[in-house]
Amino acid sequence: MADLTGKKALVLGGSRGIGAAIVERLAADGAAVTFTYAGSVDVAKALAEKTGSATLQADSADRAVVAQVIAAQGALDILVVNAGIAVLGSALELNPDDVDRMIDINVRGPYHAAVDAARQMNEGGRIVIMGSVNGDRMPFAGGAAYGMTKSAVQGMVRGLARDLGDRRITVNSVQPGPVNTELNPEDGPMKDMMHSFMAIKRHAQPEEIAGMVAYLVGPEASIVTGAQHTIDGGFGA
């Protein structure tokens, strides 16, 4: 486990699933964590009490969120952008407003959050943006818009790594495959289809994704930047 004592971390989208596992791991490693959530006040409150974290109810696409947290907590050392949505369906049938909303949350939100955090981030800070293996591979119909947003994260991470490297701020993405969450349970109806693409035929657990994030924000990853870190059981192999 990394020693993150004294580090201030913000997790955007942290109350459930992968986000909650990241909050728990960073807090266990010693970071002072703030996380945002969209709904489910009771769930967020329970996680905050369990981890000693601060919370903020906010829309993930709201550009004011990062500035609000910095004003209250001071400059960040760690930003993890976990918030994201998936809207699947034929490109010919999807509601354009739903696609635009997905772009707002999956692309515009992470970009502005990273830039706003970096403006005041301490030297040697860490930024991690959650991507997806579907940024590399879309093996089924109906994922064009979602895959577009996750491919955009790849370009974002590479470019920001260049822009922030002179301050030793690293920028990386984590690209999960199927993960056992409420939205994609390991015993759900898509299990067989997803596992058919995988070398290790099981869903990841949220804690496994959190472990990858913990490495990237820790001291051993100080020269790891501008990279996509895929954790997918061979889904994209």
Residue frames as qw, qx, qy, qz and C-alpha x, y, z in Angstrom:
[[0.000, 0.887, 0.462, 0.000, 0.00, 0.00, 0.00],
 [0.382, 0.511, -0.028, 0.769, 1.23, 3.49, -0.85],
 [0.315, -0.510, -0.456, 0.658, 1.72, 6.08, 1.85],
 [0.122, 0.622, 0.388, 0.669, -0.52, 8.99, 0.90],
 [0.397, -0.670, -0.442, 0.446, -0.41, 10.66, 4.30],
 [0.172, -0.569, -0.003, 0.804, -0.84, 14.41, 3.96],
 [0.074, 0.062, 0.641, 0.761, -2.15, 14.20, 0.40],
 [0.425, 0.389, 0.365, -0.731, -5.45, 15.84, -0.52],
 [0.119, 0.067, 0.878, 0.459, -7.53, 13.87, -3.00],
 [0.539, 0.303, 0.160, -0.769, -10.76, 14.54, -4.88],
 [0.212, 0.108, 0.936, 0.260, -12.72, 11.68, -6.45],
 [0.453, 0.196, -0.100, -0.864, -15.42, 12.82, -8.86],
 [0.814, 0.019, -0.376, -0.442, -18.14, 10.19, -8.80],
 [0.211, 0.401, -0.821, 0.348, -17.20, 8.33, -5.65],
 [0.578, -0.254, 0.408, -0.659, -20.25, 6.99, -3.86],
 [0.916, 0.084, 0.279, -0.278, -20.80, 3.62, -5.58],
 [0.919, 0.382, 0.029, 0.094, -19.03, 0.81, -7.39],
 [0.736, 0.286, -0.120, 0.601, -15.56, 1.59, -8.66],
 [0.026, 0.729, -0.113, 0.674, -15.68, 5.11, -7.25],
 [0.697, -0.650, 0.090, -0.290, -16.49, 3.91, -3.74],
 [0.946, -0.108, -0.021, 0.304, -13.66, 1.36, -3.91],
 [0.508, 0.509, -0.115, 0.685, -11.26, 4.14, -4.93],
 [0.305, -0.761, 0.118, -0.560, -12.41, 6.35, -2.06],
 [0.877, -0.473, 0.053, -0.065, -11.92, 3.50, 0.40],
 [0.877, 0.112, -0.046, 0.465, -8.46, 2.64, -0.94],
 [0.310, 0.625, -0.129, 0.705, -7.14, 6.22, -0.99],
 [0.494, -0.725, 0.122, -0.464, -8.46, 6.84, 2.50],
 [0.948, -0.305, 0.017, 0.096, -6.89, 3.59, 3.73],
 [0.749, 0.276, -0.060, 0.600, -3.58, 4.72, 2.23],
 [0.432, -0.423, -0.286, 0.743, -3.76, 7.91, 4.29],
 [0.115, 0.289, 0.309, 0.899, -5.15, 10.53, 1.91],
 [0.202, 0.415, 0.468, -0.753, -7.66, 13.15, 2.99],
 [0.132, 0.239, 0.801, 0.532, -10.43, 12.39, 0.49],
 [0.414, 0.385, 0.240, -0.789, -13.36, 14.42, -0.79],
 [0.185, 0.145, 0.876, 0.422, -15.78, 12.72, -3.16],
 [0.412, 0.137, -0.068, -0.898, -18.77, 13.86, -5.17],
 [0.203, 0.258, 0.945, 0.000, -22.03, 12.05, -5.74],
 [0.182, -0.206, -0.459, -0.845, -25.13, 12.70, -7.80],
 [0.670, -0.404, -0.225, -0.581, -27.84, 11.05, -5.69],
 [0.837, -0.222, -0.488, 0.107, -28.28, 8.45, -2.95],
 [0.137, -0.785, 0.317, -0.514, -27.52, 10.70, -0.01],
 [0.822, -0.476, 0.240, -0.200, -27.66, 7.84, 2.49],
 [0.944, 0.166, 0.006, 0.286, -25.14, 5.76, 0.53],
 [0.415, 0.666, -0.215, 0.582, -22.74, 8.68, 0.27],
 [0.412, -0.738, 0.270, -0.462, -23.14, 9.51, 3.95],
 [0.945, -0.294, 0.144, -0.019, -22.37, 5.94, 4.98],
 [0.820, 0.340, -0.069, 0.455, -19.22, 5.85, 2.83],
 [0.115, 0.769, -0.227, 0.587, -18.09, 9.20, 4.21],
 [0.646, -0.640, 0.261, -0.324, -18.52, 7.99, 7.78],
 [0.986, -0.058, 0.080, 0.137, -16.70, 4.72, 7.02],
 [0.751, 0.333, 0.005, 0.571, -13.72, 6.44, 5.41],
 [0.365, -0.644, -0.158, 0.654, -13.61, 9.79, 7.17],
 [0.341, 0.225, 0.454, 0.792, -14.11, 11.53, 3.83],
 [0.206, 0.448, 0.193, -0.848, -15.82, 14.79, 2.95],
 [0.374, 0.425, 0.785, 0.251, -18.65, 14.78, 0.42],
 [0.172, 0.390, -0.074, -0.902, -20.21, 17.14, -2.09],
 [0.533, 0.495, 0.684, -0.051, -23.44, 16.49, -3.98],
 [0.092, 0.647, -0.286, -0.701, -22.83, 17.76, -7.50],
 [0.812, 0.556, 0.112, -0.139, -23.46, 17.23, -11.19],
 [0.773, -0.210, 0.356, 0.481, -20.34, 15.66, -12.71],
 [0.502, 0.538, 0.342, 0.584, -20.52, 18.04, -15.66],
 [0.178, -0.971, -0.159, -0.018, -20.55, 21.14, -13.43],
 [0.603, 0.509, -0.235, 0.568, -17.33, 23.09, -14.02],
 [0.233, -0.770, 0.228, -0.548, -17.62, 24.82, -10.63],
 [0.908, -0.384, -0.154, -0.058, -17.11, 21.64, -8.58],
 [0.790, 0.086, -0.235, 0.560, -13.31, 21.48, -8.59],
 [0.138, 0.529, -0.159, 0.822, -12.97, 25.19, -7.77],
 [0.620, -0.606, -0.057, -0.495, -15.46, 24.77, -4.95],
 [0.927, -0.285, -0.173, 0.169, -13.47, 21.92, -3.40],
 [0.615, 0.264, -0.196, 0.717, -10.15, 23.74, -3.78],
 [0.140, -0.648, 0.063, -0.746, -11.62, 26.85, -2.14],
 [0.758, -0.557, -0.005, -0.340, -12.69, 24.74, 0.84],
 [0.950, -0.259, 0.067, 0.164, -9.80, 22.26, 1.09],
 [0.235, -0.755, 0.466, 0.397, -6.84, 23.95, -0.61],
 [0.442, 0.562, -0.591, -0.375, -4.81, 22.80, -3.63],
 [0.973, -0.027, 0.114, -0.197, -5.17, 19.14, -4.53],
 [0.257, -0.541, 0.771, 0.217, -2.46, 16.53, -4.76],
 [0.190, 0.074, 0.954, 0.220, -4.68, 13.90, -6.39],
 [0.575, 0.278, 0.042, -0.768, -7.65, 14.11, -8.76],
 [0.209, 0.064, 0.957, 0.191, -9.50, 10.98, -9.85],
 [0.510, 0.206, -0.111, -0.828, -12.28, 11.49, -12.39],
 [0.202, 0.051, 0.978, -0.017, -14.44, 8.39, -12.10],
 [0.477, 0.492, 0.409, -0.603, -17.79, 9.89, -13.06],
 [0.119, 0.223, -0.707, -0.661, -19.13, 8.65, -16.36],
 [0.696, 0.268, 0.434, -0.505, -22.22, 7.31, -18.08],
 [0.171, -0.089, 0.861, 0.471, -22.86, 4.84, -20.89],
 [0.618, 0.445, 0.216, -0.611, -25.65, 5.35, -23.39],
 [0.269, -0.155, 0.874, 0.374, -25.82, 2.37, -25.75],
 [0.580, 0.566, 0.515, -0.281, -27.90, 1.85, -28.85],
 [0.619, 0.438, 0.442, 0.480, -27.83, 2.18, -32.60],
 [0.251, -0.251, 0.069, 0.932, -26.27, 5.42, -33.77],
 [0.103, -0.292, -0.570, -0.761, -29.29, 5.82, -36.03],
 [0.458, -0.598, -0.608, -0.250, -31.71, 5.66, -33.11],
 [0.466, -0.348, -0.463, 0.669, -30.02, 7.27, -30.10],
 [0.044, -0.953, -0.301, 0.008, -31.46, 10.56, -28.90],
 [0.515, 0.565, -0.153, 0.626, -28.89, 13.25, -29.82],
 [0.326, -0.783, 0.186, -0.496, -29.50, 14.98, -26.48],
 [0.906, -0.404, 0.124, 0.002, -28.51, 11.78, -24.67],
 [0.822, 0.276, -0.027, 0.497, -25.32, 11.59, -26.72],
 [0.165, 0.738, -0.149, 0.637, -24.49, 15.21, -25.93],
 [0.630, -0.695, 0.161, -0.307, -25.08, 14.58, -22.24],
 [0.957, -0.151, 0.069, 0.239, -22.68, 11.64, -22.38],
 [0.588, 0.511, -0.078, 0.622, -20.07, 13.83, -24.06],
 [0.214, -0.813, 0.135, -0.524, -20.55, 16.43, -21.34],
 [0.774, -0.572, 0.218, -0.161, -19.96, 13.92, -18.53],
 [0.945, -0.049, 0.192, 0.259, -17.37, 11.64, -20.16],
 [0.648, 0.374, 0.114, 0.654, -15.29, 14.20, -22.06],
 [0.046, 0.764, 0.003, 0.644, -15.95, 17.85, -21.29],
 [0.653, -0.731, -0.005, -0.197, -16.30, 17.27, -17.55],
 [0.883, -0.266, 0.059, 0.383, -13.02, 15.34, -17.13],
 [0.554, 0.461, 0.051, 0.692, -11.09, 17.79, -19.31],
 [0.116, -0.784, 0.022, -0.609, -12.19, 20.88, -17.41],
 [0.777, -0.627, -0.002, -0.056, -11.83, 19.15, -14.03],
 [0.858, -0.048, 0.020, 0.511, -8.25, 18.13, -14.83],
 [0.377, 0.542, 0.030, 0.750, -7.30, 21.59, -16.11],
 [0.349, -0.797, -0.030, -0.493, -8.98, 23.43, -13.25],
 [0.850, -0.512, 0.001, 0.120, -7.32, 21.16, -10.68],
 [0.794, 0.136, 0.026, 0.591, -3.93, 21.46, -12.37],
 [0.148, 0.816, 0.013, 0.558, -3.97, 25.25, -12.28],
 [0.361, -0.751, 0.332, -0.442, -3.46, 25.11, -8.50],
 [0.976, -0.158, -0.152, 0.017, -2.22, 21.54, -8.04],
 [0.492, -0.746, 0.421, 0.159, 0.90, 20.99, -6.00],
 [0.367, 0.626, -0.658, -0.200, 4.01, 20.02, -7.95],
 [0.060, 0.208, -0.974, 0.071, 4.21, 16.27, -8.39],
 [0.615, 0.110, 0.387, -0.678, 0.42, 15.91, -8.37],
 [0.178, 0.035, 0.957, 0.226, -1.51, 13.03, -9.86],
 [0.585, 0.270, 0.022, -0.764, -4.49, 13.05, -12.23],
 [0.180, 0.027, 0.969, 0.165, -6.28, 9.82, -13.16],
 [0.559, 0.215, -0.070, -0.798, -9.23, 9.77, -15.56],
 [0.599, 0.059, 0.788, -0.128, -11.34, 6.64, -15.86],
 [0.361, 0.350, -0.560, -0.659, -11.47, 5.38, -19.43],
 [0.860, 0.084, 0.382, -0.327, -12.65, 2.04, -20.78],
 [0.495, -0.133, 0.767, 0.385, -11.35, -0.86, -22.81],
 [0.488, 0.671, 0.555, 0.052, -14.04, 0.24, -25.29],
 [0.068, 0.900, -0.195, -0.385, -11.79, 3.18, -26.12],
 [0.162, -0.467, 0.786, 0.371, -9.58, 0.57, -27.81],
 [0.078, -0.052, -0.941, -0.327, -12.11, -2.00, -28.90],
 [0.566, 0.129, 0.250, -0.775, -15.86, -1.97, -29.57],
 [0.044, -0.111, 0.964, 0.238, -16.77, -5.61, -30.29],
 [0.161, 0.513, 0.839, -0.087, -20.54, -5.18, -30.41],
 [0.056, 0.536, 0.424, 0.728, -23.05, -2.93, -32.15],
 [0.361, -0.818, -0.406, -0.188, -24.57, 0.02, -30.35],
 [0.631, -0.604, -0.119, 0.473, -21.43, 1.42, -28.73],
 [0.530, 0.532, 0.138, 0.646, -20.26, 4.04, -31.23],
 [0.125, -0.864, -0.002, -0.488, -21.04, 7.10, -29.12],
 [0.744, -0.657, 0.119, 0.018, -19.74, 5.58, -25.89],
 [0.854, 0.005, 0.159, 0.496, -16.57, 4.34, -27.56],
 [0.340, 0.731, 0.075, 0.586, -16.05, 7.80, -29.03],
 [0.362, -0.877, 0.096, -0.301, -16.06, 9.37, -25.57],
 [0.825, -0.487, 0.231, 0.166, -13.59, 6.85, -24.17],
 [0.742, 0.319, 0.157, 0.568, -11.26, 7.23, -27.15],
 [0.074, 0.873, 0.009, 0.482, -11.37, 10.98, -26.50],
 [0.657, -0.741, 0.140, -0.004, -10.10, 10.32, -22.96],
 [0.869, -0.039, 0.177, 0.460, -6.99, 8.72, -24.46],
 [0.444, 0.596, 0.109, 0.661, -6.11, 11.81, -26.48],
 [0.323, -0.883, -0.028, -0.340, -6.92, 14.04, -23.52],
 [0.808, -0.549, 0.123, 0.176, -4.57, 12.14, -21.22],
 [0.770, 0.161, 0.161, 0.595, -1.69, 12.16, -23.70],
 [0.231, 0.726, 0.110, 0.638, -2.02, 15.90, -24.35],
 [0.463, -0.847, 0.021, -0.260, -2.42, 16.92, -20.71],
 [0.875, -0.328, 0.065, 0.351, 0.60, 14.82, -19.76],
 [0.584, 0.369, 0.106, 0.716, 2.68, 16.93, -22.14],
 [0.057, -0.796, -0.106, -0.593, 1.24, 20.21, -20.87],
 [0.603, -0.751, 0.071, -0.260, 1.75, 19.41, -17.19],
 [0.925, 0.021, -0.221, 0.308, 4.97, 17.45, -17.27],
 [0.373, 0.538, -0.305, 0.692, 7.21, 20.40, -16.43],
 [0.418, -0.553, 0.324, -0.644, 5.51, 20.53, -13.03],
 [0.104, 0.187, -0.964, 0.160, 5.93, 16.77, -12.56],
 [0.639, 0.130, 0.394, -0.648, 2.14, 16.32, -12.59],
 [0.096, -0.055, 0.942, 0.317, 1.28, 12.93, -14.06],
 [0.635, 0.239, 0.076, -0.730, -1.86, 12.28, -16.08],
 [0.005, 0.120, -0.975, -0.189, -3.04, 8.74, -16.78],
 [0.719, -0.069, -0.119, -0.682, -6.18, 6.81, -17.58],
 [0.325, -0.113, 0.923, -0.174, -7.36, 3.48, -16.23],
 [0.554, 0.160, -0.462, -0.674, -9.30, 1.37, -18.74],
 [0.498, -0.078, 0.800, -0.326, -11.42, -1.33, -17.09],
 [0.298, -0.096, -0.820, -0.478, -13.19, -4.11, -18.88],
 [0.607, -0.504, -0.469, -0.396, -16.26, -5.69, -17.24],
 [0.095, 0.248, -0.650, 0.712, -16.40, -4.86, -13.53],
 [0.338, -0.454, -0.824, 0.032, -18.81, -6.27, -10.97],
 [0.068, 0.033, 0.268, -0.960, -20.99, -3.27, -10.07],
 [0.413, 0.424, 0.607, -0.530, -24.70, -2.62, -9.72],
 [0.497, 0.628, -0.131, -0.584, -24.84, -1.48, -13.35],
 [0.641, 0.460, -0.583, -0.194, -22.90, -4.47, -14.69],
 [0.711, -0.447, 0.477, -0.258, -23.20, -7.38, -12.24],
 [0.034, -0.444, 0.872, 0.203, -21.01, -10.42, -12.73],
 [0.290, 0.213, 0.932, -0.037, -24.13, -12.61, -12.94],
 [0.377, 0.537, 0.141, -0.741, -26.05, -10.23, -15.23],
 [0.787, 0.483, 0.348, -0.165, -27.59, -10.92, -18.64],
 [0.496, 0.817, -0.289, -0.042, -24.50, -9.71, -20.55],
 [0.591, -0.594, 0.542, 0.059, -22.09, -11.97, -18.64],
 [0.830, 0.100, 0.506, 0.211, -21.70, -14.70, -21.25],
 [0.553, 0.795, 0.123, 0.219, -21.24, -12.27, -24.13],
 [0.058, -0.932, 0.336, -0.123, -18.60, -10.21, -22.31],
 [0.661, -0.486, 0.569, 0.059, -16.72, -13.23, -20.97],
 [0.866, 0.363, 0.310, 0.146, -16.56, -14.72, -24.46],
 [0.429, 0.853, -0.148, 0.258, -14.14, -11.92, -25.41],
 [0.329, -0.826, 0.410, -0.204, -11.91, -12.39, -22.36],
 [0.537, 0.366, -0.741, 0.170, -8.83, -14.51, -21.64],
 [0.085, -0.055, -0.809, 0.578, -9.67, -14.55, -17.92],
 [0.289, -0.414, -0.633, -0.586, -13.39, -15.15, -17.97],
 [0.343, -0.620, -0.620, 0.337, -14.66, -13.20, -15.02],
 [0.021, -0.931, -0.128, -0.342, -15.60, -9.68, -14.06],
 [0.374, 0.289, -0.465, 0.748, -13.04, -7.63, -12.19],
 [0.396, -0.691, -0.548, 0.258, -13.89, -6.53, -8.68],
 [0.048, 0.965, 0.068, 0.250, -14.00, -2.77, -7.94],
 [0.592, -0.745, 0.242, 0.190, -11.14, -3.19, -5.46],
 [0.767, 0.037, 0.382, 0.514, -8.89, -4.43, -8.27],
 [0.337, 0.761, 0.234, 0.502, -9.50, -1.26, -10.25],
 [0.343, -0.933, 0.038, -0.104, -8.88, 0.80, -7.13],
 [0.789, -0.401, 0.257, 0.388, -5.54, -0.95, -6.72],
 [0.604, 0.402, 0.301, 0.619, -4.44, 0.24, -10.15],
 [0.011, -0.904, -0.135, -0.405, -5.50, 3.79, -9.29],
 [0.626, -0.767, 0.091, 0.108, -3.66, 3.62, -5.97],
 [0.773, -0.077, 0.262, 0.573, -0.46, 2.68, -7.77],
 [0.410, 0.604, 0.281, 0.623, -0.78, 5.55, -10.25],
 [0.185, -0.903, -0.051, -0.384, -1.30, 8.17, -7.53],
 [0.791, -0.578, 0.043, 0.195, 1.46, 6.78, -5.32],
 [0.190, -0.843, 0.404, 0.301, 5.18, 7.59, -5.15],
 [0.608, -0.161, 0.703, 0.332, 6.30, 4.59, -7.22],
 [0.518, 0.584, 0.568, 0.261, 4.52, 5.93, -10.32],
 [0.113, -0.797, -0.033, 0.593, 6.17, 9.34, -10.44],
 [0.044, -0.427, 0.577, 0.695, 7.44, 8.81, -13.99],
 [0.226, 0.343, 0.887, 0.209, 4.32, 7.05, -15.34],
 [0.224, 0.582, 0.218, -0.751, 2.33, 9.54, -17.40],
 [0.408, 0.463, -0.366, -0.696, 0.38, 9.95, -20.62],
 [0.145, 0.146, -0.963, -0.176, -0.55, 6.28, -20.64],
 [0.760, -0.160, -0.176, -0.604, -3.63, 4.06, -20.79],
 [0.102, -0.292, 0.906, -0.288, -3.60, 1.33, -18.11],
 [0.699, -0.048, -0.437, -0.564, -5.91, -1.45, -19.23],
 [0.205, -0.167, 0.876, -0.403, -7.29, -3.87, -16.64],
 [0.666, 0.200, -0.118, -0.709, -9.73, -6.08, -18.53],
 [0.756, -0.084, 0.635, -0.132, -8.90, -9.78, -18.24],
 [0.338, -0.114, 0.753, 0.553, -7.75, -9.77, -21.86],
 [0.447, 0.675, 0.499, -0.310, -11.00, -8.32, -23.25],
 [0.372, 0.875, -0.118, -0.284, -9.02, -6.20, -25.71],
 [0.474, -0.477, 0.662, 0.331, -6.18, -8.64, -26.34]]
